[in-house]
Amino acid sequence: MSSIIELFQYQFFINALTASLLTSISCGIIGTYIVSKRIVFISGGITHASFGGIGIGYYLGINPIIGAAVFSVFSALGIEFFSKKTDMREDSVIAMGWAFGMAIGIIFIFITPGYAPNLMSYLFGSILSVSGFDISLLLFLNIIIILFFLLFFKPIIFISFDEEYAKTHHMPVQLLNYVLISLVALTIVFNIRVVGIILVISLLTIPQTIANLYTKSFTRIIFLAIIIGLLGTICGLFASYALNIPSGASIIFFLVILFLVLKGLKVLQVQIRRKAR
C-alpha cells in the first residue's frame, strides 16, 4: 500500500493519471457517437492511416503526434468525401486509406536517417511515458469536444441515429459530418500514447458497449462510458506498473474482462426473471 502511495510523488505517475481522466472523457464522448452511428470500421481505418503521419513526423523531425494528427484528419476527410460523393464503396475507400497510411509510414520511417525509431509506444501505448505536451494536447481536445457537443448536441443525436431525418429538417448535416469525423481522427491520434494504434479503437467502443448493457440513452451512455473508461485506464495503469507489462494491453484486457463479467451477470439476471414469471 505504501509503495502505491509513493507513486504519487512522481511526476510521470501524475501525468499518467491526468491522461487517464482526459482520455476517458474524450473517448467516452466520441466513442458514443462512433458506436451510435456505427462507424467503428471507419474509425479503424483512420487509426491505422495515422501511422503515415507518425512516419512523416519522424522524417521531418517534428513531434510524430502532430504529424499523425494532420495526416489522420486529412485521411478522415478523404474517407468521408469519397464514400459520400463518389460511387466508390465505403469499405473499399476505408481499406485503401488504411493501407496507404501504413505504407507511407513504413516508407518514411525506413528513409529517415540514422537508426530506426522505437515505435513500441505508438503501436502498443505507454501511458507511463506521457509528457506534459501530450497532456496539453488532450486537454485542448477535451475542451473542443465538450464545447462542440454542448453547442450541437441535438443535431449530433439526429445525425447519429437518422441522418435523413436531420436533412429533412435542414440541418448542416455534411458540415457536421466533416467536423465530427475530424474530431474522431484527433481523438484517435491524441490517445495513441495511452493505448497505442493497435488498441485505441477498443477504448472508443468497449466502455460504450458495457454502458449499453444498462441504458439506451445517448447522454447516459456518454457518462457511463467515461466512468468505465476511467476505471479501466486506472486499473490498467496500476497493473502495467506492478507487472511491468504494456499499459495499452493491460487497459484493454481489464475492460474486456469487465465486459464479459457484466454481460454474464446480465444474462443470468434475465434468466432468473424469466423463471420467476
URHU-V607536 format. One record per residue. N is the residue number from 0. RES is the residue in three letters. PHI is phi in whole degrees, 0 to 359 (none if undefined). OMEGA is omega in degrees with one decimal (* if undefined). Layout:
{{N:RES:PHI:OMEGA} {N:RES:PHI:OMEGA}}
This chain:
{{0:MET:none:-179.0} {1:SER:295:179.9} {2:SER:293:177.8} {3:ILE:292:179.2} {4:ILE:296:180.0} {5:GLU:296:-179.9} {6:LEU:300:-176.9} {7:PHE:289:176.4} {8:GLN:278:-174.9} {9:TYR:262:-177.9} {10:GLN:295:-178.7} {11:PHE:296:-179.9} {12:PHE:284:175.8} {13:ILE:298:176.6} {14:ASN:300:-179.1} {15:ALA:295:178.2} {16:LEU:294:178.2} {17:THR:297:177.7} {18:ALA:297:178.4} {19:SER:299:180.0} {20:LEU:294:-177.4} {21:LEU:293:176.8} {22:THR:296:-179.2} {23:SER:297:-179.6} {24:ILE:291:-177.3} {25:SER:295:179.9} {26:CYS:289:178.5} {27:GLY:296:-178.7} {28:ILE:285:-176.8} {29:ILE:293:178.9} {30:GLY:297:177.7} {31:THR:296:176.2} {32:TYR:295:-179.4} {33:ILE:300:-177.8} {34:VAL:292:-178.8} {35:SER:295:-178.7} {36:LYS:274:179.1} {37:ARG:59:178.3} {38:ILE:240:179.8} {39:VAL:299:-179.1} {40:PHE:295:176.7} {41:ILE:299:179.5} {42:SER:297:176.6} {43:GLY:297:177.3} {44:GLY:296:178.9} {45:ILE:296:-179.6} {46:THR:305:-177.0} {47:HIS:284:177.0} {48:ALA:295:-178.7} {49:SER:298:178.3} {50:PHE:299:176.2} {51:GLY:299:178.7} {52:GLY:293:177.1} {53:ILE:296:178.0} {54:GLY:297:178.9} {55:ILE:296:178.4} {56:GLY:300:177.5} {57:TYR:298:-177.3} {58:TYR:295:-177.8} {59:LEU:277:179.2} {60:GLY:79:176.8} {61:ILE:252:178.7} {62:ASN:301:-177.4} {63:PRO:303:179.8} {64:ILE:293:177.6} {65:ILE:295:176.9} {66:GLY:300:179.4} {67:ALA:294:-180.0} {68:ALA:298:-179.7} {69:VAL:296:-177.6} {70:PHE:296:-176.7} {71:SER:290:177.5} {72:VAL:296:177.4} {73:PHE:296:177.1} {74:SER:296:-179.8} {75:ALA:297:178.6} {76:LEU:296:178.3} {77:GLY:295:177.7} {78:ILE:298:180.0} {79:GLU:298:-178.1} {80:PHE:293:-174.5} {81:PHE:292:179.9} {82:SER:283:-178.1} {83:LYS:257:-172.6} {84:LYS:258:179.1} {85:THR:235:-179.9} {86:ASP:269:178.0} {87:MET:286:177.7} {88:ARG:291:-175.9} {89:GLU:299:-178.0} {90:ASP:293:177.7} {91:SER:291:178.4} {92:VAL:298:-179.3} {93:ILE:297:-179.3} {94:ALA:298:179.4} {95:MET:292:177.2} {96:GLY:297:177.6} {97:TRP:303:-176.8} {98:ALA:293:-178.6} {99:PHE:296:179.6} {100:GLY:298:178.7} {101:MET:297:-179.8} {102:ALA:296:179.1} {103:ILE:300:-179.8} {104:GLY:299:-179.2} {105:ILE:297:-179.1} {106:ILE:298:-176.8} {107:PHE:291:176.2} {108:ILE:293:-179.5} {109:PHE:295:-176.5} {110:ILE:270:176.2} {111:THR:292:-178.9} {112:PRO:300:177.7} {113:GLY:90:-178.9} {114:TYR:287:177.2} {115:ALA:295:-177.8} {116:PRO:291:176.5} {117:ASN:280:-175.2} {118:LEU:260:-175.5} {119:MET:302:-177.1} {120:SER:291:178.9} {121:TYR:273:179.9} {122:LEU:279:-173.2} {123:PHE:239:177.4} {124:GLY:85:177.1} {125:SER:203:-174.1} {126:ILE:295:-179.9} {127:LEU:284:178.2} {128:SER:249:178.0} {129:VAL:297:-176.8} {130:SER:263:175.7} {131:GLY:298:177.6} {132:PHE:296:177.1} {133:ASP:298:178.0} {134:ILE:298:179.9} {135:SER:298:178.3} {136:LEU:297:179.9} {137:LEU:295:178.6} {138:LEU:296:177.6} {139:PHE:300:179.2} {140:LEU:299:-179.4} {141:ASN:298:179.3} {142:ILE:297:179.9} {143:ILE:297:-178.3} {144:ILE:297:-178.0} {145:ILE:298:179.6} {146:LEU:298:-178.4} {147:PHE:296:-178.8} {148:PHE:290:176.5} {149:LEU:293:-177.9} {150:LEU:285:-173.2} {151:PHE:236:-173.9} {152:PHE:300:-177.5} {153:LYS:295:175.9} {154:PRO:300:179.6} {155:ILE:296:177.9} {156:ILE:297:178.5} {157:PHE:299:-179.3} {158:ILE:294:-178.0} {159:SER:293:-173.1} {160:PHE:252:-177.3} {161:ASP:206:-176.2} {162:GLU:294:-179.7} {163:GLU:294:177.1} {164:TYR:297:179.1} {165:ALA:297:179.5} {166:LYS:293:-179.8} {167:THR:293:177.9} {168:HIS:261:172.6} {169:HIS:58:174.6} {170:MET:276:179.7} {171:PRO:286:-172.1} {172:VAL:301:-176.3} {173:GLN:297:179.2} {174:LEU:297:179.0} {175:LEU:296:177.9} {176:ASN:297:178.9} {177:TYR:295:179.7} {178:VAL:294:-178.3} {179:LEU:295:-179.5} {180:ILE:291:174.8} {181:SER:291:177.0} {182:LEU:294:175.0} {183:VAL:300:-179.2} {184:ALA:299:-179.0} {185:LEU:293:177.6} {186:THR:298:178.7} {187:ILE:299:-174.4} {188:VAL:294:-175.8} {189:PHE:290:178.0} {190:ASN:258:179.5} {191:ILE:300:-177.7} {192:ARG:295:-178.1} {193:VAL:279:-177.1} {194:VAL:235:177.1} {195:GLY:91:-179.5} {196:ILE:300:-173.0} {197:ILE:293:-171.7} {198:LEU:248:-172.8} {199:VAL:297:-179.4} {200:ILE:296:178.3} {201:SER:294:179.6} {202:LEU:290:178.6} {203:LEU:268:-175.6} {204:THR:233:-174.4} {205:ILE:294:178.4} {206:PRO:301:179.1} {207:GLN:292:178.2} {208:THR:295:176.9} {209:ILE:295:179.8} {210:ALA:298:-178.2} {211:ASN:292:175.8} {212:LEU:293:-172.6} {213:TYR:244:179.4} {214:THR:205:175.7} {215:LYS:252:-178.2} {216:SER:287:179.6} {217:PHE:303:-178.1} {218:THR:295:-179.1} {219:ARG:293:177.1} {220:ILE:299:178.3} {221:ILE:303:-176.5} {222:PHE:293:177.8} {223:LEU:294:179.8} {224:ALA:296:177.4} {225:ILE:297:-179.8} {226:ILE:296:-179.5} {227:ILE:295:178.3} {228:GLY:298:178.5} {229:LEU:295:177.8} {230:LEU:299:-178.8} {231:GLY:294:-177.8} {232:THR:291:-179.9} {233:ILE:291:178.2} {234:CYS:296:177.2} {235:GLY:295:178.6} {236:LEU:297:179.6} {237:PHE:295:178.7} {238:ALA:295:179.1} {239:SER:298:-179.0} {240:TYR:290:-175.3} {241:ALA:289:-175.4} {242:LEU:260:-179.0} {243:ASN:57:178.0} {244:ILE:238:-179.5} {245:PRO:303:-176.2} {246:SER:296:-178.3} {247:GLY:302:-179.1} {248:ALA:295:-178.6} {249:SER:292:178.2} {250:ILE:295:-178.7} {251:ILE:293:178.2} {252:PHE:302:179.8} {253:PHE:298:-178.3} {254:LEU:294:178.8} {255:VAL:294:177.6} {256:ILE:299:178.3} {257:LEU:299:178.4} {258:PHE:299:-177.8} {259:LEU:298:179.9} {260:VAL:294:-177.6} {261:LEU:292:176.6} {262:LYS:296:177.4} {263:GLY:297:178.1} {264:LEU:295:179.4} {265:LYS:295:178.3} {266:VAL:297:179.0} {267:LEU:297:179.0} {268:GLN:297:179.0} {269:VAL:296:179.7} {270:GLN:296:178.8} {271:ILE:296:178.8} {272:ARG:296:179.9} {273:ARG:295:179.0} {274:LYS:291:179.8} {275:ALA:294:179.7} {276:ARG:283:*}}
